[in-house]
Amino acid sequence: MALLNDMALFVEVVKVRSFRRAAETIGMPNSTLSRRISALEKAIGLRLLHRTTRRIELTEAGQLYFERSKRIVDEARLAHEQLGEMLAQPSGLLRVSLPVDFGTIYLAPLVAEFAQRYPGISFEFDLTPRRVDLVAEPFDVAIRMGELADSHLIARRLAHLARFLYASPRYLELFGEPKRPDDLVKHQCLCMPRANTWTLDDGTKKIEIAVGGRFTLNSVGMIRRLATLDLGIALHAEAIVADDLASGRLRRVLPKWQASPISVYAITETRLLPAKTQRFIEFLGERLGRT
């Protein structure tokens, strides 16, 4: 049991790359934690960590030990959880990486509902477009949109979100309303970088349109905002613009046509998930699957 406890301490230190932050998370004096890891290295007979004044780095042996230990620790923690009451009422800190705009615009109300359902869970959200390292960084789950690169991580698809074309009534008044997809080449289209070809489908055929405009930007929220300010036609999941549709700030363009749905995934480092993470993924799958 002592060896398993020290494994768990080692895994926590590696996750945050800091003895001090790990000690604060665990609730153990920094000096005690450092002494326990040193004793673990002595028992193994190999150095696991390179310590510097700024941060720590894994040795080759440490990397191997971390990969094996993390799975053992996760499985042991899950076994304890399944034998207790946490499955009925999950608790603890849930660390989640979210896409910035989708998280802010669409997921925030769902998070509020989930938090009310499970008052024992606290949350730490990192809203970022970057691909976080779920092995080296202390995240329980990452929510991502679009196609995923091949990897050793576990991806669960939560939803397919249909995407349509939208513009403001004022923009359409000024520049006219496209009647068919080919008309889009004459319009200001609000595009993501490297996404200036839109593939549209009317249920019987697909067509690719090379679109362009004055604005190219990497923010879903900013594209939505510029569309409401009469600056062009946007391609969005309906869930993103629901409020603008309801208020009349935007309306659908080329209503018979839609783009390929965009997938939403929950990504984890392992299939052995604590109850707080499992419930969060199940909840998002249930809610997003309705859209």
C-alpha positions in Angstrom: 0.0 0.0 0.0 2.9 2.4 0.8 4.3 1.8 -2.7 0.9 2.6 -4.3 0.6 5.7 -2.2 4.0 6.9 -3.4 3.1 6.1 -7.0 0.1 8.3 -6.6 2.2 11.1 -5.2 4.7 10.8 -8.1 1.9 10.9 -10.7 0.5 14.1 -9.1 3.9 15.8 -9.2 4.4 14.9 -12.8 1.0 16.1 -13.8 1.6 19.6 -12.6 5.4 19.6 -13.1 5.8 21.1 -9.6 6.4 19.8 -6.1 4.8 23.0 -4.6 1.6 22.8 -6.7 1.3 19.1 -6.1 1.8 19.5 -2.4 -0.9 22.2 -2.3 -3.3 19.9 -4.2 -2.6 16.9 -2.0 -2.6 18.9 1.2 0.9 17.7 2.2 4.0 19.8 3.2 6.3 20.3 0.2 9.3 18.9 2.2 7.4 15.7 3.0 6.4 15.2 -0.6 9.9 15.7 -1.8 11.2 13.3 0.7 8.6 10.6 -0.3 9.6 10.9 -4.0 13.3 10.7 -3.1 12.6 7.6 -1.1 10.7 6.1 -4.0 13.6 6.8 -6.3 15.9 5.1 -3.8 13.7 2.1 -3.5 13.6 1.7 -7.3 17.3 2.4 -7.7 16.8 4.9 -10.5 16.4 8.7 -10.8 12.9 9.5 -12.0 13.0 13.3 -12.0 15.5 16.0 -12.9 14.9 18.9 -10.4 15.8 22.5 -11.3 14.9 25.8 -9.6 12.3 26.5 -12.2 10.6 23.1 -12.9 11.0 19.4 -13.0 11.6 17.1 -16.0 11.2 13.4 -16.3 14.2 11.1 -16.9 13.8 8.3 -19.4 13.1 5.9 -16.5 10.7 8.5 -15.0 8.7 8.7 -18.3 8.3 4.9 -18.4 7.4 4.8 -14.7 4.9 7.6 -15.1 3.1 5.9 -18.0 2.8 2.6 -16.0 2.1 4.2 -12.7 -0.7 6.5 -13.9 -2.7 3.6 -15.2 -2.3 1.7 -11.9 -3.2 4.7 -9.8 -6.2 5.5 -12.0 -7.5 2.0 -11.7 -7.0 1.9 -8.0 -8.7 5.2 -7.5 -11.6 4.0 -9.7 -11.9 0.8 -7.7 -12.2 2.8 -4.4 -14.8 5.1 -6.0 -16.9 2.3 -7.3 -17.1 0.8 -3.9 -18.1 4.0 -2.2 -20.9 6.5 -2.6 -19.2 8.7 -5.2 -21.0 7.0 -8.1 -24.3 8.0 -6.6 -23.1 11.6 -5.9 -19.8 12.3 -7.6 -17.5 14.9 -6.0 -14.0 16.4 -6.4 -12.3 18.9 -8.7 -13.1 18.4 -12.4 -10.5 20.0 -14.8 -11.8 20.5 -18.3 -10.3 22.1 -21.4 -12.9 23.7 -23.6 -12.9 25.5 -27.0 -13.2 29.2 -26.3 -16.3 30.3 -28.3 -18.3 27.1 -28.1 -17.6 26.9 -24.4 -18.7 30.5 -23.8 -21.6 30.7 -26.1 -23.1 27.2 -25.9 -21.7 25.1 -23.1 -21.9 27.6 -20.3 -25.7 27.0 -19.7 -25.1 23.3 -19.8 -22.3 23.6 -17.2 -24.6 25.6 -15.0 -27.2 22.8 -15.2 -24.6 20.1 -14.5 -23.2 22.0 -11.5 -26.7 22.3 -10.0 -27.2 18.6 -10.4 -23.9 17.7 -8.8 -23.1 20.1 -6.0 -20.2 18.1 -4.7 -18.1 18.8 -7.9 -16.0 21.9 -8.3 -14.7 23.0 -11.6 -11.5 24.3 -13.2 -12.0 25.3 -16.9 -9.3 26.2 -19.4 -10.7 27.8 -22.5 -8.2 27.5 -25.2 -7.9 26.5 -28.9 -4.7 24.7 -28.3 -4.4 20.9 -28.2 -3.7 20.3 -24.5 -1.5 17.3 -23.5 -3.9 15.1 -21.5 -1.0 12.9 -20.4 1.3 15.6 -19.1 -1.2 18.3 -18.1 -3.7 17.9 -15.3 -6.9 17.8 -17.3 -9.6 15.2 -16.8 -11.2 15.7 -20.2 -11.0 18.0 -23.2 -14.0 19.0 -25.4 -13.0 19.5 -29.0 -14.8 20.2 -32.3 -14.0 19.1 -35.8 -11.9 16.3 -37.2 -9.4 14.7 -34.8 -5.9 13.7 -35.5 -5.0 10.0 -35.0 -3.7 9.5 -31.4 -3.5 7.1 -28.5 -6.2 9.2 -26.7 -9.8 8.1 -26.2 -12.3 10.1 -28.1 -16.1 9.8 -27.5 -18.3 11.6 -30.0 -20.9 13.6 -28.2 -22.9 15.1 -31.1 -23.1 16.1 -34.8 -24.1 19.8 -35.0 -25.8 20.8 -38.3 -24.4 24.0 -39.9 -26.2 26.5 -41.9 -25.7 29.9 -43.6 -26.7 33.1 -41.8 -26.7 36.9 -42.4 -28.3 40.0 -41.0 -31.4 41.4 -42.6 -29.5 44.7 -43.2 -26.7 42.9 -45.0 -29.2 41.1 -47.2 -31.0 44.4 -47.8 -27.8 46.1 -48.9 -26.2 43.3 -51.0 -29.1 41.1 -52.0 -29.9 37.6 -50.9 -28.1 34.6 -52.6 -30.6 32.4 -54.4 -28.2 29.5 -55.1 -24.8 28.4 -53.7 -22.9 29.9 -56.7 -24.1 33.3 -55.7 -21.9 33.2 -52.6 -18.8 34.0 -54.7 -20.3 37.5 -55.1 -20.8 38.0 -51.3 -18.7 38.9 -48.3 -18.3 35.5 -46.5 -16.8 35.4 -43.0 -14.3 32.6 -43.1 -12.0 30.7 -40.7 -8.4 30.5 -41.8 -7.8 27.7 -44.4 -11.5 27.2 -44.6 -12.5 29.2 -47.7 -14.2 26.4 -49.5 -17.7 25.6 -48.2 -19.3 22.3 -49.1 -23.1 22.5 -49.2 -25.7 19.8 -49.5 -29.4 20.1 -50.3 -30.1 16.4 -49.7 -29.7 15.4 -53.3 -26.3 16.8 -54.3 -23.2 18.4 -52.9 -21.4 21.4 -54.2 -18.1 23.1 -53.2 -18.0 26.8 -53.3 -14.8 28.9 -53.1 -15.8 31.8 -50.9 -14.0 34.9 -49.7 -14.3 38.3 -48.2 -12.6 41.1 -46.3 -12.5 39.2 -43.0 -10.7 36.0 -42.2 -10.6 35.1 -38.5 -10.2 32.2 -36.1 -13.0 33.0 -33.7 -16.5 31.6 -33.9 -17.7 34.3 -31.6 -16.2 37.1 -33.6 -17.6 35.7 -36.9 -21.0 35.6 -35.3 -20.7 39.2 -34.0 -19.5 40.5 -37.4 -22.5 38.8 -39.1 -24.9 40.6 -36.7 -23.1 43.9 -37.6 -24.0 43.5 -41.3 -20.5 42.5 -42.5 -21.1 39.3 -44.2 -22.5 35.7 -44.4 -21.5 33.3 -41.7 -21.5 29.5 -41.6 -22.4 28.3 -38.1 -23.9 25.5 -36.1 -27.5 26.6 -35.3 -26.9 26.3 -31.6 -24.3 29.1 -31.8 -26.7 31.6 -33.3 -29.9 30.6 -31.6 -30.3 33.9 -29.7 -29.5 36.0 -32.8 -32.2 34.1 -34.7 -34.7 34.5 -32.0 -34.1 38.3 -31.8 -34.0 38.8 -35.6 -30.4 39.9 -35.7 -29.7 37.0 -38.1 -31.7 34.9 -40.4 -31.0 31.8 -42.4 -29.7 32.1 -46.0 -30.2 29.5 -48.7 -32.5 27.5 -46.3 -32.5 24.4 -48.5 -28.7 24.0 -48.2 -26.5 23.1 -45.2 -22.9 22.3 -44.7 -21.4 19.1 -43.3 -22.2 18.7 -39.6 -19.3 19.4 -37.2 -18.6 16.7 -34.6 -18.1 17.4 -30.9 -15.8 15.1 -29.0 -14.9 14.4 -25.4 -11.3 13.3 -25.2 -9.6 11.5 -22.3 -6.3 9.9 -21.7 -7.8 6.7 -20.4 -11.1 4.7 -20.4 -10.8 4.4 -16.6 -12.7 7.5 -15.6 -13.7 8.7 -12.1 -17.4 9.3 -11.6 -17.2 13.1 -11.9 -15.7 12.8 -15.4 -17.9 10.0 -16.6 -21.0 11.9 -15.4 -19.9 15.1 -17.2 -19.3 13.3 -20.5 -22.6 11.4 -20.3 -24.4 14.7 -19.5 -22.9 16.6 -22.4 -23.7 13.6 -24.7 -27.3 13.6 -23.6 -27.8 17.4 -24.0 -25.7 17.9 -27.2 -27.3 14.8 -28.8 -30.6 16.6 -28.8 -29.4 19.4 -31.1 
